[in-house]
């Protein structure tokens, strides 16, 4: 419990620091007395509902606020000061990329033929800004990223170019063609979505397209944010992702589908569920709220999706047989195998 409390405080400080960078960028004051009073008041109200001492909880709230203010005043994360960044794609991941880079001092412009992003210069075409940008980051939906990359290369970018897509085989030919034509191109896969505050402590994959300068620049960009960067060969990426990204999405949707079709009412479930159900339900609900297009493209455009589905089907067959068998040995063997595989992996 103490570890969980400390982890939440650390996450709150991460959010506070990012808010501080936004305030710095926008020229806003760090301290906001009315907002601080609201936070303390909310803490006190929650304390009453939980049966906690209000004064103790107010002390905790004020301590957290003071530490957040100190962190905002002392941080220096403007390592992109003077850099020019063009983000291709005005969706959620594009907005995340624009916020992260602009908060670190970059002058950010956005191009998306399908829409605009408030708060940034929106370019009518890649030619307007990509030619002299230090970084051009393609955060388009996977299904449109290939055509966006082709349009980008026609603008003759001189800086580092990389995409953030979850499937690489669909794009690797155009990415490698960009390198062959003299552009500084690599490919990046952040193993998190736009709900992440920063990449700190999170996995980021770099798939080389043959340009070491681009690989190193992209790697450093994320390492400066505390990410755990791993090099993955381009040709190995999609098989790995089919099992570590596509399969978890699918299993969560299978769970949600099975429960929703079970005939049980949500009222009965709410009164009787336990922690295992709650954990899976949280995951299934989270995935159900994500972009339908993005999540479908992750499955459809990955050539190894069928392999991942076969693994799930095989596992279900084994579990069905073991669960209905009077002899518990088969079921125990499955649990032992999973214990051995996952034991201590995090």
C-alpha positions as CSV (number, residue, x, y, z in Angstrom):
1,X,0.0,0.0,0.0
2,X,2.8,2.4,0.8
3,X,4.4,1.6,-2.5
4,X,1.1,2.3,-4.3
5,X,0.8,5.7,-2.5
6,X,4.4,6.6,-3.5
7,X,3.8,5.6,-7.1
8,X,0.7,7.8,-7.3
9,X,2.6,10.7,-5.8
10,X,5.3,10.2,-8.3
11,X,2.8,10.2,-11.1
12,X,1.2,13.3,-9.8
13,X,4.6,15.0,-9.7
14,X,5.1,14.0,-13.4
15,X,1.8,15.6,-14.3
16,X,2.6,18.7,-12.3
17,X,6.0,19.1,-14.0
18,X,4.3,18.8,-17.5
19,X,1.7,21.4,-16.5
20,X,4.6,23.6,-15.3
21,X,6.2,23.3,-18.8
22,X,2.9,24.3,-20.4
23,X,2.6,27.3,-18.1
24,X,6.2,28.3,-19.0
25,X,5.5,28.0,-22.7
26,X,2.2,30.0,-22.4
27,X,3.7,32.6,-20.1
28,X,1.3,31.7,-17.2
29,X,2.1,32.1,-13.5
30,X,3.1,28.9,-11.7
31,X,1.0,29.6,-8.7
32,X,-2.8,29.7,-9.0
33,X,-4.2,30.4,-5.5
34,X,-7.9,29.7,-6.4
35,X,-7.0,26.4,-7.9
36,X,-4.8,25.4,-4.9
37,X,-7.7,26.3,-2.6
38,X,-10.0,24.1,-4.7
39,X,-7.6,21.2,-4.4
40,X,-7.4,21.4,-0.6
41,X,-11.1,21.7,-0.4
42,X,-11.6,18.6,-2.6
43,X,-9.2,16.7,-0.4
44,X,-11.1,17.7,2.7
45,X,-14.4,16.6,1.2
46,X,-13.1,13.3,0.2
47,X,-11.6,12.9,3.7
48,X,-15.0,13.2,5.2
49,X,-16.5,10.5,2.9
50,X,-13.6,8.2,3.8
51,X,-13.8,8.8,7.5
52,X,-10.3,10.5,7.6
53,X,-9.2,13.4,9.7
54,X,-9.7,16.5,7.6
55,X,-6.8,18.5,9.0
56,X,-4.4,15.6,8.4
57,X,-5.6,15.3,4.8
58,X,-5.3,19.1,4.3
59,X,-1.7,18.9,5.4
60,X,-1.1,16.2,2.9
61,X,-2.8,18.3,0.1
62,X,-0.7,21.4,1.0
63,X,2.5,19.4,1.1
64,X,1.8,17.9,-2.4
65,X,0.9,21.4,-3.7
66,X,4.1,22.9,-2.4
67,X,6.2,20.1,-3.8
68,X,4.5,20.5,-7.2
69,X,5.2,24.2,-7.2
70,X,8.8,23.6,-6.3
71,X,9.2,21.1,-9.1
72,X,7.6,23.4,-11.6
73,X,9.9,26.3,-10.6
74,X,13.1,24.3,-10.6
75,X,12.8,22.1,-13.7
76,X,14.8,22.7,-16.8
77,X,13.6,20.5,-19.7
78,X,13.8,22.9,-22.6
79,X,16.3,20.8,-24.5
80,X,14.4,21.4,-27.8
81,X,14.8,25.2,-27.5
82,X,15.4,26.7,-30.9
83,X,14.4,23.5,-32.7
84,X,11.6,23.4,-35.3
85,X,9.2,20.5,-35.3
86,X,6.5,19.6,-37.8
87,X,3.9,17.1,-36.7
88,X,2.0,15.3,-39.4
89,X,-1.4,14.3,-38.0
90,X,-3.8,16.3,-35.8
91,X,-5.3,13.3,-34.0
92,X,-4.8,12.3,-30.4
93,X,-1.2,11.1,-30.9
94,X,-0.4,14.1,-33.0
95,X,-1.7,16.4,-30.2
96,X,0.4,14.4,-27.7
97,X,3.5,14.8,-29.8
98,X,2.9,18.6,-30.4
99,X,2.4,19.1,-26.7
100,X,5.5,17.2,-25.6
101,X,7.8,18.9,-28.1
102,X,6.4,22.4,-27.7
103,X,6.6,22.1,-23.9
104,X,10.3,21.4,-24.3
105,X,11.0,24.6,-26.3
106,X,10.4,23.6,-29.9
107,X,8.5,25.7,-32.4
108,X,5.8,23.3,-33.5
109,X,3.6,23.3,-36.6
110,X,1.0,20.7,-37.6
111,X,-0.1,19.4,-40.9
112,X,-3.1,17.2,-41.4
113,X,-5.2,17.3,-44.6
114,X,-8.1,15.9,-42.6
115,X,-8.2,18.5,-39.8
116,X,-6.5,21.0,-37.6
117,X,-5.1,21.2,-34.1
118,X,-5.9,24.2,-31.9
119,X,-3.1,26.1,-30.4
120,X,-0.5,25.5,-33.2
121,X,0.3,26.8,-36.6
122,X,-1.6,24.6,-39.0
123,X,0.1,24.1,-42.4
124,X,-1.8,23.7,-45.6
125,X,0.9,21.3,-46.9
126,X,4.1,19.6,-45.8
127,X,6.0,21.9,-48.1
128,X,5.2,24.8,-45.9
129,X,7.4,23.7,-43.0
130,X,8.9,20.3,-43.4
131,X,11.7,21.4,-45.7
132,X,13.8,23.1,-42.9
133,X,12.4,21.4,-39.8
134,X,14.8,19.7,-37.4
135,X,12.2,16.9,-36.8
136,X,9.2,15.8,-38.8
137,X,7.2,13.4,-36.8
138,X,4.4,11.4,-38.6
139,X,1.6,10.7,-36.1
140,X,-1.0,10.0,-38.7
141,X,-3.5,7.1,-38.4
142,X,-1.8,3.9,-39.6
143,X,-4.1,3.6,-42.6
144,X,-3.1,7.1,-43.9
145,X,0.5,7.2,-42.8
146,X,1.9,5.8,-46.1
147,X,0.4,8.5,-48.2
148,X,1.4,11.1,-45.7
149,X,5.0,9.9,-45.8
150,X,5.0,10.0,-49.6
151,X,3.7,13.6,-49.5
152,X,6.3,14.5,-46.9
153,X,9.2,13.2,-48.9
154,X,8.0,15.2,-51.9
155,X,8.7,18.3,-49.7
156,X,12.4,17.3,-49.4
157,X,12.8,17.3,-45.6
158,X,16.3,18.1,-44.4
159,X,15.8,17.1,-40.8
160,X,15.1,13.8,-39.0
161,X,11.9,12.1,-40.1
162,X,10.2,9.3,-38.2
163,X,6.7,7.8,-37.8
164,X,5.0,6.6,-34.6
165,X,3.0,3.8,-36.2
166,X,2.2,0.4,-34.5
167,X,2.7,-1.7,-37.6
168,X,5.9,-1.4,-39.7
169,X,5.6,-3.9,-42.6
170,X,2.9,-1.7,-44.1
171,X,5.3,1.2,-44.2
172,X,8.8,-0.2,-44.5
173,X,9.1,0.1,-48.3
174,X,8.3,3.8,-48.3
175,X,10.5,4.4,-45.2
176,X,13.5,2.6,-46.8
177,X,12.9,4.4,-50.1
178,X,13.1,7.7,-48.2
179,X,16.6,6.7,-46.9
180,X,17.6,5.5,-50.4
181,X,16.7,9.0,-51.6
182,X,19.0,10.7,-49.1
183,X,16.5,11.6,-46.4
184,X,17.2,11.0,-42.7
185,X,14.5,8.5,-41.8
186,X,13.9,6.1,-39.0
187,X,10.8,4.5,-37.4
188,X,9.6,4.7,-33.8
189,X,6.9,2.8,-31.9
190,X,6.0,4.3,-28.5
191,X,4.5,1.4,-26.5
192,X,1.9,3.6,-25.0
193,X,-1.0,5.8,-26.1
194,X,-1.8,9.5,-25.9
195,X,-3.0,9.1,-22.3
196,X,0.6,8.9,-21.1
197,X,1.8,12.1,-19.6
198,X,5.4,11.6,-20.8
199,X,7.5,8.7,-22.1
200,X,9.3,8.5,-18.7
201,X,9.8,4.9,-17.6
202,X,7.9,3.6,-20.7
203,X,9.1,1.4,-23.6
204,X,9.9,3.0,-26.9
205,X,11.0,0.9,-29.9
206,X,13.3,2.2,-32.6
207,X,13.3,0.3,-35.9
208,X,16.2,1.3,-38.2
209,X,15.6,2.0,-41.8
210,X,19.3,2.2,-42.6
211,X,20.1,5.8,-41.4
212,X,22.2,5.7,-38.2
213,X,22.0,9.5,-37.8
214,X,18.2,9.3,-37.7
215,X,18.2,6.3,-35.4
216,X,20.5,8.1,-32.9
217,X,18.5,11.3,-33.0
218,X,15.2,9.6,-32.4
219,X,16.7,7.5,-29.7
220,X,18.1,10.5,-27.9
221,X,14.9,12.4,-28.2
222,X,13.1,9.8,-26.1
223,X,16.0,8.9,-23.8
224,X,16.0,12.6,-22.8
225,X,12.5,12.0,-21.5
226,X,13.4,9.0,-19.5
227,X,12.1,6.4,-21.9
228,X,13.4,2.9,-22.1
229,X,14.5,2.7,-25.7
230,X,15.0,-0.7,-27.4
231,X,16.3,-1.3,-30.9
232,X,14.1,-3.8,-32.8
233,X,14.9,-4.9,-36.4
234,X,12.3,-3.6,-38.8
235,X,11.5,-7.1,-40.1
236,X,11.0,-8.5,-36.6
237,X,8.8,-5.7,-35.3
238,X,5.3,-6.8,-36.5
239,X,5.5,-10.4,-35.3
240,X,6.5,-9.1,-31.8
241,X,3.7,-6.6,-31.8
242,X,1.1,-9.1,-32.9
243,X,1.7,-10.9,-29.6
244,X,2.5,-8.0,-27.2
245,X,-0.1,-5.5,-28.5
246,X,-2.6,-7.0,-30.9
247,X,-3.2,-10.2,-28.7
248,X,-3.8,-8.2,-25.5
249,X,-6.3,-5.9,-27.3
250,X,-8.1,-9.0,-28.7
251,X,-8.2,-10.9,-25.3
252,X,-9.6,-7.8,-23.6
253,X,-12.3,-7.5,-26.3
254,X,-13.0,-11.2,-26.1
255,X,-13.5,-10.9,-22.3
256,X,-15.8,-7.9,-22.7
257,X,-17.7,-9.6,-25.5
258,X,-18.2,-12.8,-23.5
259,X,-19.5,-10.9,-20.4
260,X,-21.8,-8.7,-22.4
261,X,-23.3,-11.7,-24.1
262,X,-23.6,-13.8,-20.9
263,X,-27.1,-12.7,-20.1
264,X,-26.0,-11.3,-16.8
265,X,-27.2,-7.8,-15.9
266,X,-24.8,-5.1,-15.1
267,X,-26.6,-4.7,-11.8
268,X,-25.9,-8.3,-10.8
269,X,-22.3,-7.9,-11.9
270,X,-21.8,-4.7,-9.9
271,X,-23.1,-6.5,-6.7
272,X,-21.0,-9.6,-7.0
273,X,-17.8,-9.0,-8.9
274,X,-14.3,-9.4,-7.4
275,X,-10.9,-8.0,-8.0
276,X,-10.1,-10.3,-11.0
277,X,-13.2,-9.3,-12.8
278,X,-12.6,-5.6,-12.0
279,X,-9.0,-5.7,-13.3
280,X,-10.1,-7.3,-16.6
281,X,-13.2,-5.0,-16.9
282,X,-11.0,-1.9,-16.5
283,X,-8.8,-3.0,-19.3
284,X,-11.7,-4.0,-21.6
285,X,-13.5,-0.8,-20.9
286,X,-10.4,1.3,-21.6
287,X,-9.8,-0.4,-24.9
288,X,-13.5,-0.1,-25.9
289,X,-13.1,3.7,-25.7
290,X,-10.1,3.9,-28.0
291,X,-10.2,4.8,-31.7
292,X,-12.0,2.1,-33.7
293,X,-10.0,2.9,-36.8
294,X,-6.6,2.8,-35.1
295,X,-7.3,-0.5,-33.3
296,X,-8.8,-2.1,-36.4
297,X,-5.7,-1.1,-38.4
298,X,-3.4,-2.6,-35.8
299,X,-5.1,-5.9,-36.4
300,X,-5.8,-5.7,-40.1
301,X,-2.5,-4.3,-41.3
302,X,-0.3,-6.6,-39.2
303,X,0.6,-9.7,-41.3
304,X,1.1,-11.7,-38.1
305,X,-2.4,-11.1,-36.7
306,X,-3.7,-14.5,-37.9
307,X,-0.8,-16.2,-36.0
308,X,-1.7,-14.4,-32.8
309,X,-5.4,-15.4,-33.2
310,X,-4.3,-19.0,-33.7
311,X,-2.3,-18.9,-30.4
312,X,-5.4,-17.5,-28.6
313,X,-7.6,-20.2,-30.2
314,X,-5.2,-22.9,-29.2
315,X,-5.0,-21.6,-25.6
316,X,-8.8,-21.6,-25.4
317,X,-8.9,-25.2,-26.6
318,X,-6.4,-26.3,-24.0
319,X,-8.2,-24.4,-21.2
320,X,-11.6,-25.8,-22.2
321,X,-10.3,-29.3,-22.2
322,X,-8.4,-28.9,-18.9
323,X,-11.3,-27.1,-17.2
324,X,-13.8,-29.8,-18.0
325,X,-11.5,-32.7,-17.2
326,X,-12.1,-34.4,-13.8
327,X,-8.3,-34.8,-13.4
328,X,-6.9,-31.4,-12.2
329,X,-3.4,-32.2,-13.5
330,X,-3.9,-30.5,-16.9
331,X,-5.3,-27.3,-15.4
332,X,-2.5,-27.2,-12.8
333,X,0.1,-27.7,-15.6
334,X,-1.3,-24.7,-17.5
335,X,-1.1,-22.5,-14.3
336,X,2.4,-23.8,-13.6
337,X,3.6,-23.0,-17.1
338,X,2.3,-19.5,-16.9
339,X,3.8,-19.0,-13.4
340,X,7.2,-20.1,-14.7
341,X,6.9,-17.9,-17.8
342,X,5.8,-14.7,-16.1
343,X,7.5,-15.1,-12.7
344,X,9.6,-12.0,-11.9
345,X,9.4,-10.7,-15.5
346,X,8.6,-7.1,-14.3
